[in-house]
Amino acid sequence: MAQPAAAVLAVWLLMLSINPVGYVGGGSDDGRYLEAARCIVAHQGWCVPTVHWAARWPVVLPLAGAISIFGETRAALGLSSAIWAVAAIVLLTSIVQKWANPAAALIAGAALTITPVFALLSLSPNADLPELTFLLAALFFFIRRQYWTAGLMLGLAIAARETATVALLPLALGCLVSRPPTATMLRGAFGLAMPLAIEAVWHAGTANDAFLRLHLAMAHIRIPSTELAGAVSAGSPLFNVELIRNWRPAMGIRVHWLLDPLLNLLANPACGLTFLAAIALMHAGDCRCGGNNRYGRTIIMGGSSPHHPDRPPDTPAGQSGRDDRRPSQHGPRRSDGSSLVVDTFARIGDRRGNTQPICDGARGACAAA
């Protein structure tokens, strides 16, 4: 268990060997990113974006570099995505190992890599893996109180895809939990702003539009898409009820437009099973979210805690960290099959036979998914 990342990478390679999909092309997103990379290679360094895919330079530039060096082959197209996938695995396992223990890191990493969508994206150009990697990197440095670097990673995540801006909320909550000095928060804000400011200056000089990324992102609603059941008249894609109602649900589930995204996500075999399995494992392990582990609670919030991860807060170093309020491991067994799952994974992950690694690993898997 000393190196969970190595074991998880082996699982990832196994998943890729089973189903190495890679580049699809056509009108899908990976084809759009390839078009943008081709333009950069043709112009020997930069091509002014005309669509929002091309404006995501953390995605497009590594892809352009790969095809310029190795040629436009399937291996070259999958190289940059594979690197992002490896980085995401290493970061996730490192975060969960610091948060809990190697067993939990192994469970969380394995849950991520066996999620079908992760393998599908691992060899195909996409914005999902760069965004995930930079977000995990931001959390990695944040819990180590390296706020400037954490802010920089978050800024790069937003540059990879604008949806990463939602991470600003848990980051702000994390600051409230850890209460860093004002000067430290300003360093984090400077790190966050730096890549976005450089991008704005670059677009101002090359396209006479410092906010080109924003304008392209807001205009993508006008791009024809087979994912829409009907035309969307106009407006911003943000909180656009007409757009939400006309978007084709991935699994065809239609109840109400407010519920459809969540229901289709959970029913989607490409990723929903990870959420459902993690929730089931936490329930089967008699876990309360965060439990008595203050360290775990603050990690979920984006903060950090000086308490040792293996002891509840306020437990003296010389005393056992066992929480007597939790059901005893030798207490009454469940009558359903969950006890078998819990005992098996707990004893594999932790020699003491407790179920905490399952809880921690499940929370880590949920966070990554």
C-alpha positions in Angstrom: 0.0 0.0 0.0 3.0 2.3 0.1 2.6 3.4 -3.5 -1.1 3.4 -4.4 -0.5 5.5 -7.5 1.5 2.7 -9.1 -1.2 0.1 -8.5 -3.9 2.5 -9.8 -1.9 3.2 -12.9 -1.7 -0.6 -13.5 -5.5 -0.7 -13.3 -5.7 2.2 -15.7 -3.5 0.4 -18.2 -5.6 -2.7 -17.9 -8.8 -0.7 -18.6 -7.1 0.9 -21.7 -6.1 -2.5 -23.0 -9.7 -3.7 -22.7 -11.2 -0.8 -24.5 -8.7 1.6 -26.2 -11.2 3.8 -28.0 -9.1 6.9 -28.6 -9.9 9.5 -31.2 -13.4 9.4 -32.7 -13.5 12.6 -34.8 -16.4 13.8 -37.0 -18.4 16.4 -35.3 -17.5 15.4 -31.8 -15.4 17.6 -29.5 -12.1 15.7 -30.1 -12.4 16.6 -33.8 -12.9 20.2 -33.0 -9.8 20.2 -30.8 -7.8 18.6 -33.6 -9.0 21.2 -36.1 -7.7 23.9 -33.7 -4.4 22.1 -33.2 -4.0 21.8 -37.0 -4.5 25.5 -37.4 -1.8 26.2 -34.8 0.7 23.9 -36.5 -0.1 25.4 -39.9 0.5 28.9 -38.6 3.6 27.8 -36.8 2.7 28.8 -33.3 -0.7 30.4 -32.9 -4.1 30.6 -34.7 -6.7 33.2 -33.6 -9.6 31.2 -32.2 -13.0 31.5 -33.9 -14.8 28.9 -31.8 -14.7 28.2 -28.1 -12.9 24.9 -28.5 -9.9 26.7 -30.1 -9.8 29.2 -27.2 -9.0 26.5 -24.7 -5.2 26.7 -25.1 -4.2 24.3 -22.3 -6.0 21.6 -24.3 -5.0 22.7 -27.8 -1.4 23.7 -27.4 -0.1 20.3 -26.0 -2.1 18.6 -28.8 -0.5 20.8 -31.4 2.9 20.1 -30.0 2.3 16.3 -30.1 1.2 16.3 -33.8 3.9 18.7 -34.8 6.6 16.3 -33.4 5.1 12.9 -34.0 2.7 13.6 -36.9 -1.0 13.3 -37.0 -1.3 9.7 -35.8 -3.7 8.1 -33.3 -0.8 7.7 -30.9 0.1 11.3 -31.1 -3.6 12.4 -30.6 -3.8 10.2 -27.5 -0.4 11.2 -26.0 -1.4 14.5 -24.4 -4.7 13.1 -23.0 -2.8 10.1 -21.6 -0.4 12.5 -19.8 -3.3 14.4 -18.3 -4.9 11.1 -17.1 -1.7 9.9 -15.4 -1.3 13.3 -13.7 -4.9 13.1 -12.5 -4.4 9.7 -11.0 -1.2 10.6 -9.2 -2.8 13.8 -7.8 -5.9 12.1 -6.6 -4.1 9.3 -4.9 -1.7 11.8 -3.3 -4.5 13.9 -2.0 -6.5 11.0 -0.6 -3.4 9.4 0.9 -2.6 12.7 2.8 -6.3 13.0 3.8 -6.6 9.5 5.0 -4.3 6.6 4.2 -2.9 4.5 1.3 -5.8 2.1 1.4 -8.3 4.9 0.8 -6.1 6.3 -1.9 -6.1 3.0 -3.7 -9.8 2.7 -3.5 -10.4 6.2 -4.7 -8.0 5.9 -7.6 -9.3 2.5 -8.6 -12.9 3.9 -8.6 -11.8 6.7 -10.9 -9.9 4.5 -13.4 -12.6 1.9 -13.7 -15.2 4.6 -14.4 -15.8 4.0 -18.2 -15.8 7.7 -19.2 -12.3 8.1 -17.7 -10.8 5.4 -20.0 -12.8 6.7 -22.9 -11.2 10.1 -22.5 -7.7 8.9 -21.7 -6.7 8.6 -25.3 -8.9 11.2 -27.0 -8.4 15.0 -27.1 -10.8 16.6 -24.6 -11.1 19.4 -22.0 -12.3 17.2 -19.2 -9.0 15.7 -18.2 -7.0 18.9 -18.3 -9.7 20.6 -16.2 -9.8 17.7 -13.7 -6.0 17.6 -13.5 -5.6 21.3 -12.8 -8.5 21.2 -10.2 -6.9 18.3 -8.4 -3.6 20.2 -8.6 -5.2 23.3 -7.1 -6.6 21.1 -4.2 -3.2 19.4 -3.8 -1.4 22.7 -3.2 -4.3 24.2 -1.3 -4.2 21.6 1.4 -0.5 22.2 1.7 -1.2 25.9 2.2 0.7 26.9 -1.0 -2.0 29.3 -2.0 -0.2 31.1 -4.9 0.4 27.8 -6.7 -3.1 26.6 -5.9 -4.5 29.8 -7.4 -2.4 29.4 -10.5 -3.6 25.8 -11.0 -7.2 27.0 -10.6 -6.6 29.7 -13.2 -5.2 27.1 -15.6 -8.3 24.9 -14.9 -10.5 27.8 -15.9 -8.4 28.4 -19.0 -8.9 24.7 -19.9 -12.6 25.0 -19.6 -14.8 27.7 -18.2 -16.9 25.3 -16.1 -14.0 25.2 -13.6 -15.1 28.5 -12.2 -17.6 26.7 -10.0 -14.6 25.6 -8.0 -14.3 29.2 -6.7 -17.2 28.5 -4.2 -15.6 25.5 -2.4 -12.3 27.3 -2.5 -13.8 30.3 -0.8 -15.4 28.0 1.8 -12.0 26.4 2.3 -10.5 29.8 3.1 -13.2 30.4 5.7 -12.3 27.0 7.3 -8.5 27.4 7.3 -8.6 31.2 7.8 -5.3 32.1 6.0 -3.9 35.6 6.5 -5.1 38.3 4.1 -1.7 38.5 2.4 -1.8 34.7 1.7 -5.2 35.0 0.1 -4.0 37.8 -2.0 -1.2 35.7 -3.2 -3.7 33.0 -4.1 -5.9 35.5 -6.0 -2.8 36.8 -7.8 -1.9 33.2 -8.9 -5.5 32.7 -10.1 -5.6 35.9 -12.1 -2.1 35.5 -13.7 -2.9 33.0 -16.5 -6.2 34.7 -17.3 -4.6 38.1 -17.4 -1.8 36.9 -19.7 -4.5 35.3 -21.9 -6.5 38.5 -22.0 -3.4 40.6 -23.0 -2.5 38.0 -25.7 -6.0 38.1 -27.2 -6.0 41.9 -27.1 -2.8 41.9 -29.1 -3.7 39.2 -31.6 -7.5 39.6 -32.0 -8.2 43.1 -30.6 -10.5 41.5 -28.1 -9.2 41.0 -24.5 -12.4 39.0 -23.7 -12.4 36.8 -26.8 -12.7 33.7 -24.7 -15.8 35.0 -23.0 -17.4 36.1 -26.2 -16.8 32.8 -27.9 -18.1 30.9 -24.9 -21.3 32.9 -24.8 -21.7 32.6 -28.6 -21.5 28.8 -28.8 -25.2 28.6 -28.3 -25.5 29.6 -32.0 -23.5 26.6 -33.2 -25.8 23.9 -34.7 -25.8 20.8 -32.6 -27.4 17.4 -32.9 -27.6 17.4 -29.1 -30.5 19.9 -29.3 -34.0 18.7 -29.9 -35.0 22.0 -31.2 -33.7 25.5 -32.1 -32.7 27.9 -29.3 -33.7 31.4 -30.3 -31.0 33.5 -28.6 -29.5 34.6 -25.4 -26.7 33.5 -23.1 -26.2 29.7 -22.4 -26.1 30.5 -18.7 -29.4 29.7 -17.0 -31.1 29.5 -20.4 -34.3 27.5 -19.8 -35.0 27.1 -23.5 -31.5 25.6 -24.0 -32.0 23.3 -21.0 -35.4 22.1 -22.2 -34.1 21.4 -25.7 -30.9 19.6 -24.7 -31.2 15.9 -25.4 -30.9 13.9 -22.2 -28.1 11.3 -22.4 -30.2 8.4 -21.2 -33.6 9.7 -22.5 -35.0 10.3 -19.1 -37.4 13.2 -19.0 -39.2 14.1 -15.8 -38.7 17.8 -15.3 -36.0 20.0 -16.8 -34.7 20.7 -13.3 -34.3 17.0 -12.4 -33.3 15.6 -15.8 -29.6 16.4 -15.6 -29.1 14.7 -12.3 -31.3 11.7 -13.1 -29.5 11.1 -16.5 -26.1 11.5 -14.8 -26.8 8.8 -12.2 -28.4 6.5 -14.9 -25.5 7.0 -17.3 -23.3 3.8 -17.3 -20.3 5.8 -18.4 -20.1 7.7 -15.0 -23.2 7.3 -12.9 -22.2 4.0 -11.4 -19.2 5.6 -9.7 -21.5 8.0 -7.8 -24.0 5.2 -6.9 -21.3 2.7 -5.9 -19.5 5.4 -3.7 -22.8 6.3 -2.0 -23.6 2.6 -1.4 -20.1 1.9 0.0 -20.4 4.8 2.4 -23.8 3.6 3.6 -22.7 0.0 3.8 -19.7 1.1 5.9 -21.9 3.0 8.4 -20.2 6.2 7.3 -21.4 9.6 8.1 -20.1 12.3 5.7 -17.0 13.4 7.3 -17.8 11.3 10.4 -15.7 12.3 13.4 -12.7 12.9 11.1 -12.3 16.6 11.1 -9.5 16.3 8.6 -11.8 14.6 6.2 -14.5 17.2 6.6 -12.2 20.1 5.9 -10.7 18.4 2.8 -14.2 18.1 1.4 -14.6 21.8 2.1 -11.3 22.5 0.4 -9.4 23.3 3.6 -6.8 21.5 5.8 -6.4 20.5 9.4 -3.4 20.0 11.6 -5.0 16.9 13.2 -3.5 13.6 12.5 -5.7 11.8 9.9 -5.8 8.5 11.9 -7.1 10.1 15.1 -10.3 12.0 15.8 -9.6 15.6 16.9 -8.8 16.3 20.5 -7.6 12.7 21.0 -4.3 12.6 22.9 -1.4 11.0 21.0 -1.0 8.2 23.5 -4.7 7.1 23.3 -6.5 5.0 20.8 -8.2 6.9 18.0 -11.2 4.5 18.1 -14.6 6.3 18.1 -16.7 4.4 20.7 -19.9 5.9 19.3 -19.4 4.0 16.1 -20.7 0.4 15.9 -18.1 -2.1 16.9 -16.4 -4.1 14.2 -17.4 -7.2 16.2 -21.0 -6.1 16.7 -24.1 -7.4 15.0 -23.7 -8.2 11.4 -26.0 -6.8 8.7 -28.4 -9.4 7.2 -27.9 -8.2 3.7 -24.9 -8.5 1.3 -23.3 -5.2 2.3 -21.5 -6.7 5.3 -19.6 -9.0 2.9 -18.6 -6.1 0.7 -17.5 -3.9 3.6 -15.5 -6.6 5.4 -13.8 -7.8 2.2 -12.6 -4.3 1.1 -11.9 -3.1 4.7 -9.6 -6.0 5.5 -7.9 -5.7 2.1 -7.4 -2.0 2.7 -6.7 -1.9 6.4 -5.1 -4.6 8.5 -7.1 -3.5 11.5 -10.3 -4.5 9.6 -12.1 -1.2 10.1 -14.2 0.3 7.3 -12.8 3.9 7.4 -10.7 3.3 4.2 -13.8 2.5 2.3 -15.5 5.7 3.5 -12.5 7.8 2.6 -11.9 6.1 -0.7 -15.6 6.5 -1.6 -15.5 10.2 -0.8 -12.4 10.6 -2.9 -14.0 8.9 -5.8 -17.1 11.1 -5.6 -14.9 14.2 -5.5 -13.0 13.1 -8.6 -16.1 12.0 -10.5 
